[in-house]
Amino acid sequence: MAPGLSIAIAEKRFGSAPPLFSDFRLEVAPGSILALLGPSGIGKSSLLRLLAGIDRDFSGTIAIDGVAADRAPMPGFVFQDARLLPWLSARDNVLLAAPALGAPAAKALLDQVGLGGRGPDFPAQLSGGMQRRAALARALAANPGLLLLDEPFVSLDAALAAEMRALLARLIAANQPSMVLVTHDAEDAARLADRAVVLAGRPAAIFADLALSVPQAERDEAQVAEYRRRLDALAKGPA
Protein backbone atom coordinates (compact mmCIF):
# COMPACT_ATOMS: atom_id res chain seq x y z
CA MET A 1 0.00 0.00 0.00
CA ALA A 2 1.27 3.48 -0.86
CA PRO A 3 2.42 5.39 2.24
CA GLY A 4 1.43 8.82 3.52
CA LEU A 5 3.92 11.57 4.34
CA SER A 6 3.98 13.94 7.29
CA ILE A 7 6.42 16.85 7.09
CA ALA A 8 7.12 19.22 10.00
CA ILE A 9 10.30 21.24 9.43
CA ALA A 10 11.10 23.52 12.36
CA GLU A 11 14.02 25.03 10.42
CA LYS A 12 16.21 24.38 7.42
CA ARG A 13 18.94 26.83 6.47
CA PHE A 14 22.20 26.89 4.56
CA GLY A 15 24.98 28.54 6.52
CA SER A 16 24.22 32.04 7.76
CA ALA A 17 21.57 32.71 5.08
CA PRO A 18 17.96 33.31 6.15
CA PRO A 19 16.09 30.03 6.74
CA LEU A 20 14.85 28.24 3.65
CA PHE A 21 12.03 26.69 5.72
CA SER A 22 10.77 27.68 9.13
CA ASP A 23 7.78 26.06 10.87
CA PHE A 24 6.83 24.41 7.57
CA ARG A 25 4.18 21.69 7.60
CA LEU A 26 2.76 19.53 4.84
CA GLU A 27 0.73 16.31 4.84
CA VAL A 28 0.55 14.03 1.80
CA ALA A 29 -2.21 11.41 1.79
CA PRO A 30 -1.44 7.80 0.85
CA GLY A 31 -1.68 7.34 -2.91
CA SER A 32 -1.68 11.08 -3.61
CA ILE A 33 0.21 12.52 -6.60
CA LEU A 34 1.44 15.87 -5.33
CA ALA A 35 3.04 18.48 -7.60
CA LEU A 36 5.31 21.09 -5.97
CA LEU A 37 5.58 24.36 -7.90
CA GLY A 38 7.16 27.74 -7.27
CA PRO A 39 9.96 29.98 -8.53
CA SER A 40 13.53 28.78 -8.93
CA GLY A 41 15.44 28.82 -5.65
CA ILE A 42 12.30 28.64 -3.49
CA GLY A 43 13.32 25.29 -2.01
CA LYS A 44 11.37 22.70 -4.00
CA SER A 45 14.36 20.47 -4.76
CA SER A 46 15.76 21.02 -1.25
CA LEU A 47 12.48 19.79 0.22
CA LEU A 48 12.58 16.70 -1.98
CA ARG A 49 16.13 15.94 -0.81
CA LEU A 50 14.96 16.18 2.79
CA LEU A 51 12.12 13.76 2.04
CA ALA A 52 14.55 11.34 0.42
CA GLY A 53 17.01 11.50 3.31
CA ILE A 54 19.75 12.79 1.00
CA ASP A 55 19.98 15.88 3.22
CA ARG A 56 19.38 15.34 6.95
CA ASP A 57 20.71 18.68 8.16
CA PHE A 58 17.49 20.21 9.47
CA SER A 59 15.46 20.44 12.65
CA GLY A 60 12.04 18.86 12.69
CA THR A 61 10.49 15.55 11.67
CA ILE A 62 9.60 13.80 8.45
CA ALA A 63 7.58 10.60 8.75
CA ILE A 64 6.53 8.00 6.18
CA ASP A 65 3.44 6.14 7.37
CA GLY A 66 4.25 7.21 10.93
CA VAL A 67 7.86 5.95 10.75
CA ALA A 68 10.72 8.45 10.86
CA ALA A 69 12.04 8.86 7.33
CA ASP A 70 15.55 7.81 8.31
CA ARG A 71 14.15 4.43 9.46
CA ALA A 72 11.58 3.96 6.69
CA PRO A 73 12.26 2.23 3.34
CA MET A 74 14.17 4.48 0.94
CA PRO A 75 11.88 6.14 -1.61
CA GLY A 76 12.45 5.82 -5.33
CA PHE A 77 14.16 9.03 -6.48
CA VAL A 78 14.45 10.48 -9.99
CA PHE A 79 16.96 13.33 -10.35
CA GLN A 80 16.90 16.15 -12.90
CA ASP A 81 19.40 14.15 -14.95
CA ALA A 82 19.44 10.37 -15.27
CA ARG A 83 22.61 9.85 -13.16
CA LEU A 84 23.20 6.36 -14.49
CA LEU A 85 26.61 4.88 -13.71
CA PRO A 86 28.36 4.76 -17.10
CA TRP A 87 30.30 1.55 -16.37
CA LEU A 88 27.11 -0.42 -15.59
CA SER A 89 24.52 -1.71 -18.04
CA ALA A 90 20.95 -0.43 -17.87
CA ARG A 91 19.94 -3.64 -16.10
CA ASP A 92 22.72 -3.32 -13.53
CA ASN A 93 21.89 0.34 -12.93
CA VAL A 94 18.36 -0.79 -12.03
CA LEU A 95 19.70 -3.57 -9.81
CA LEU A 96 21.97 -1.10 -8.02
CA ALA A 97 18.85 0.30 -6.31
CA ALA A 98 17.67 -3.14 -5.18
CA PRO A 99 20.24 -5.92 -5.69
CA ALA A 100 17.93 -8.57 -4.20
CA LEU A 101 15.46 -8.14 -7.05
CA GLY A 102 17.48 -10.25 -9.46
CA ALA A 103 17.93 -9.97 -13.21
CA PRO A 104 14.43 -11.20 -14.23
CA ALA A 105 12.72 -8.53 -12.11
CA ALA A 106 15.08 -5.84 -13.45
CA LYS A 107 14.22 -6.92 -16.99
CA ALA A 108 10.50 -6.70 -16.15
CA LEU A 109 10.95 -3.14 -14.90
CA LEU A 110 12.84 -2.16 -18.04
CA ASP A 111 10.03 -3.72 -20.07
CA GLN A 112 7.55 -1.62 -18.09
CA VAL A 113 9.31 1.62 -19.08
CA GLY A 114 9.66 0.60 -22.74
CA LEU A 115 13.28 -0.56 -22.65
CA GLY A 116 12.71 -4.23 -23.37
CA GLY A 117 15.84 -5.70 -24.92
CA ARG A 118 18.05 -2.77 -23.87
CA GLY A 119 19.09 -4.19 -20.48
CA PRO A 120 22.64 -5.13 -21.59
CA ASP A 121 23.27 -1.68 -23.10
CA PHE A 122 25.45 0.87 -21.33
CA PRO A 123 24.21 4.45 -20.78
CA ALA A 124 26.35 5.77 -23.66
CA GLN A 125 24.42 3.46 -25.99
CA LEU A 126 21.07 4.93 -24.89
CA SER A 127 19.46 8.16 -26.02
CA GLY A 128 18.70 10.85 -23.48
CA GLY A 129 15.06 9.79 -23.35
CA MET A 130 16.04 6.15 -22.86
CA GLN A 131 18.34 7.13 -20.01
CA ARG A 132 15.42 8.92 -18.32
CA ARG A 133 13.34 5.75 -18.74
CA ALA A 134 16.09 3.67 -17.14
CA ALA A 135 16.19 6.16 -14.24
CA LEU A 136 12.44 5.66 -13.76
CA ALA A 137 12.93 1.89 -13.73
CA ARG A 138 15.65 2.29 -11.10
CA ALA A 139 13.31 4.39 -8.93
CA LEU A 140 10.60 1.74 -9.23
CA ALA A 141 13.12 -0.91 -8.20
CA ALA A 142 14.01 1.06 -5.08
CA ASN A 143 10.43 1.65 -3.95
CA PRO A 144 7.40 1.37 -6.28
CA GLY A 145 5.13 2.68 -3.51
CA LEU A 146 6.82 6.06 -2.96
CA LEU A 147 8.35 8.05 -5.80
CA LEU A 148 10.10 11.42 -5.56
CA LEU A 149 10.77 13.14 -8.89
CA ASP A 150 12.87 16.29 -9.25
CA GLU A 151 12.08 18.02 -12.56
CA PRO A 152 12.17 14.69 -14.44
CA PHE A 153 11.33 16.28 -17.82
CA VAL A 154 13.65 19.28 -17.64
CA SER A 155 15.72 19.92 -20.79
CA LEU A 156 13.59 17.52 -22.86
CA ASP A 157 12.01 18.84 -26.05
CA ALA A 158 8.22 19.17 -26.09
CA ALA A 159 7.57 15.89 -27.92
CA LEU A 160 9.83 13.84 -25.65
CA ALA A 161 8.45 15.51 -22.52
CA ALA A 162 4.91 14.60 -23.65
CA GLU A 163 6.04 11.02 -24.26
CA MET A 164 7.60 10.83 -20.79
CA ARG A 165 4.46 12.29 -19.14
CA ALA A 166 2.38 9.61 -20.86
CA LEU A 167 4.79 6.93 -19.65
CA LEU A 168 4.67 8.25 -16.09
CA ALA A 169 0.86 8.33 -16.21
CA ARG A 170 0.88 4.63 -17.16
CA LEU A 171 3.31 3.82 -14.35
CA ILE A 172 1.12 5.69 -11.85
CA ALA A 173 -1.93 3.71 -13.01
CA ALA A 174 -0.04 0.42 -12.79
CA ASN A 175 1.71 0.95 -9.43
CA GLN A 176 -0.65 3.33 -7.56
CA PRO A 177 2.23 5.04 -5.70
CA SER A 178 2.38 8.05 -3.47
CA MET A 179 4.39 10.58 -5.46
CA VAL A 180 5.89 14.04 -5.02
CA LEU A 181 6.74 15.72 -8.32
CA VAL A 182 8.84 18.88 -8.29
CA THR A 183 8.29 20.89 -11.46
CA HIS A 184 8.43 24.41 -12.86
CA ASP A 185 5.94 23.46 -15.60
CA ALA A 186 2.20 23.66 -14.87
CA GLU A 187 1.66 21.21 -17.73
CA ASP A 188 3.25 18.42 -15.66
CA ALA A 189 0.93 19.08 -12.73
CA ALA A 190 -2.15 19.55 -14.89
CA ARG A 191 -1.65 16.18 -16.57
CA LEU A 192 -0.33 14.04 -13.70
CA ALA A 193 -1.15 15.39 -10.24
CA ASP A 194 -4.25 15.21 -8.09
CA ARG A 195 -2.98 18.03 -5.86
CA ALA A 196 -0.68 20.98 -6.49
CA VAL A 197 1.11 23.02 -3.83
CA VAL A 198 2.73 26.34 -4.76
CA LEU A 199 5.57 27.62 -2.57
CA ALA A 200 6.46 31.29 -2.18
CA GLY A 201 8.50 33.58 0.07
CA ARG A 202 11.56 33.19 2.28
CA PRO A 203 11.23 31.20 4.44
CA ALA A 204 9.21 29.21 1.92
CA ALA A 205 5.55 28.80 2.78
CA ILE A 206 2.53 27.29 1.07
CA PHE A 207 1.03 30.07 -1.02
CA ALA A 208 -1.62 27.90 -2.72
CA ASP A 209 -2.91 24.35 -2.31
CA LEU A 210 -5.10 23.26 -5.20
CA ALA A 211 -7.03 19.99 -5.51
CA LEU A 212 -7.15 18.71 -9.09
CA SER A 213 -10.34 16.79 -8.52
CA VAL A 214 -10.98 15.32 -11.97
CA PRO A 215 -9.20 11.92 -11.99
CA GLN A 216 -6.09 11.95 -14.14
CA ALA A 217 -7.37 9.22 -16.45
CA GLU A 218 -10.61 11.15 -17.07
CA ARG A 219 -9.15 14.57 -17.92
CA ASP A 220 -9.77 15.80 -21.43
CA GLU A 221 -7.68 18.49 -23.09
CA ALA A 222 -10.08 21.23 -22.03
CA GLN A 223 -9.76 20.22 -18.37
CA VAL A 224 -5.96 19.99 -18.63
CA ALA A 225 -5.90 23.48 -20.17
CA GLU A 226 -8.08 24.86 -17.36
CA TYR A 227 -5.85 23.35 -14.66
CA ARG A 228 -2.77 24.65 -16.46
CA ARG A 229 -4.25 28.17 -16.64
CA ARG A 230 -5.06 28.19 -12.93
CA LEU A 231 -1.66 26.80 -11.96
CA ASP A 232 0.23 29.24 -14.17
CA ALA A 233 -1.59 32.09 -12.42
CA LEU A 234 -0.90 30.69 -8.94
CA ALA A 235 2.75 29.94 -9.72
CA LYS A 236 3.41 33.67 -10.13
CA GLY A 237 3.05 33.93 -6.35
CA PRO A 238 1.65 36.82 -4.30
CA ALA A 239 0.80 39.97 -6.23
N, C-alpha and C positions, 0 to 999 in steps of 0.2 A: 504494500500500500504506500502511496506517495506521502511523504512526511509534510508536516507544517513547520513553519519557521517563526521564531519569536526573537526580535532584535531589540535590545535596549542598550544603547551606547551612551554611557555617561559622558565620555570625552574621547575624541581621537584628534590628535594634532601631529604635525610634522615639525620637529624642532621648536623654535621660538615663534613660529607663525601663529596667527589666530587659529582657534580650533576648527577643524574641518567639520566635525560633528560634536554637538553638545546636547545632552538630554534628548537624544534622537530615538524614537520608538517606531517600530513597524512590525505588523503581524502579517504573515502570509499563510493562507488557508491551505490545507492538504489538497493537492491536485490543481492548485491555481497556477495560471501562467501570467506572471507579473512582468510588465515592462517598466523599466526605470528610464526616465527621460530627464533632460535638463541641459544647461549649457556646458561646454567643455570646461573642465577644471572644477566642477561643482562637487565631485566626489563619488560619482556613480561607479567607476571602476574600483576606486578605493573601497567602497562598501562591498562590492562583490568579492574582493580579495579578503576582506574580513570574514565574510560568510564562508569562504572556502578554507579559511585557516591558513592562507598563504601569509597574511599579516596578522599577528596576534598582539601587536603593540597598541593596545587601547584599554580603556577602563569601561567596564560594563559586562553584559552577558549576551551571548547568542546561543540559542537552543534550537535543536532539530528534534521535533517530536518530544520535547521536554528533556532531552539529553544535551548537556553542554556540547557545543560544536566540536571542541577539541577531543571529545570522547565518542562522538557519533561517527558513523561511516562517512568516509570522504565523498563529497559530491563529485559528480562529473563536471569538468570545467572545460570550456572552450575559450581560448584566448583570441585576441584580435588577429593574430596570425596563427598559422597551423601549428608551429613549434613541434614538428616531427623530428625525431633524431635521424640525421641523414645517413648514418651507418646501419640503420635497422630497416627492414622491409616494412611495408604497410601493415602486414599481419603482426609483426613483432612490435611495432609501435602500439598497436591496439593491446597486445598482450602485456606490454609494459605497465599498463594501468591496472591489470588484474591477471597476474601470471597463472593463477589457479584455473582460469577459464579453459585453457587448452586451445589448440589450433582449430578444432572443428567449430567451437563457439566463436572464435575470432573471425573465422571465415563467414559464419552466419551473420555477424554484425556488419562485416564489409558488404555482404550481399544486401543487407537491409538499407545501406546508404548508397547502393548503386555501384559498388566497386567489386562485384563478383569477378573473379579471375585476376584481380590486380594485387592480391595479397602478397605474392613474392616480389613485387616491384618496390624499388627504393624511392624515396621522396623525389629525387631528381628526375625520375622517370614519369612522374605524375604532374598533370597540369595544376595550376593554382586552385581551380575548383575541386579537383580530385583530392588535393591535399586537405582542403577544408572538410570534405566528406570523411576522409580518414580521421581527422580530428574529432568529428562528431561521433564516429564509431568508437574512438578511444574513450570519449566521455561516457558513452552508453556502457562500455565495458566497466568503467570505474563505478558507476552508480546510475542505473537506468531510472531510478525513482526520483532523483534530485539532480537537476541540470542547472548550471550557472553559465551563462553565455555573455561574453564581453565583446560587444560590437562584432558579431560573427560574420557580418556581410560587408564590413568596411573594406573599401578599396576594390570591391567587385563592380564590374560594369552592370548596368541595369538588368540586362537579360540574365546574367549569371546570378545576380542577387535574387531575382524573381524565382529562378530555378531552385536556389537554396532555400528560400522561404517555403516553397511548395514541398521540398523534401522534409524540412523541419516540421511542417504541418502534419505530414504523414507519420513522422516519428512520434509526435505528440499523440496522435490518434492511436497509434499502436502500443505505446508504452504508458500513457496516462501519467506522466511525471508531474511533480511540482517543478516549476521552472522560474528562474529570474533572468530576464533578458535585458541587458544594458544596451541602449541604442540612442543614437542622435536622430534617427529617422522615424517619423511618425508612421510611415508606411509599414514598418516592421510590427509596431504595436497594433495598428489597425487590422492587420491580417492575422496575427498570431495570438495576441494576448486576450485575456478576459478581464484584466485590470491594468490600469496604467497610473503610475505615480510619477509626478513631476517634482523635481527638487529645485530649490532656489535659495539664494542667500548664502551668508557665511557667518556663523556656522550653517551648514546646509539643513534645510527644513523641508517638510512636505508642503509644497505650494498648492498642489491639486492631486486629487485621488479619484480617478474616473473608472466606474464599472462599465465594461464593454459587454453589455448583457446579451446581445445576440450571439448564440453559440458560433464558434469559429467556422464550423463546417456548414453553417446555414447562412453565412454572410454573402450577400451578392455585392456586385461592384459599387452599387449606389450606397450601400451601408458602409463598405470599406471607405469610400470617399468621404462620407459624413464623419466617421470616426477620425479619419486623417485630418479633416478640416478642424475639428474640435481640438485635437491634440496639437496641431501646429499652432493654434492660437494660445493654448495653455503653456506650451513649451517656451513661449517668449517670456514667461515669468511675470512678476508684478509690473503693473504699468508705472 
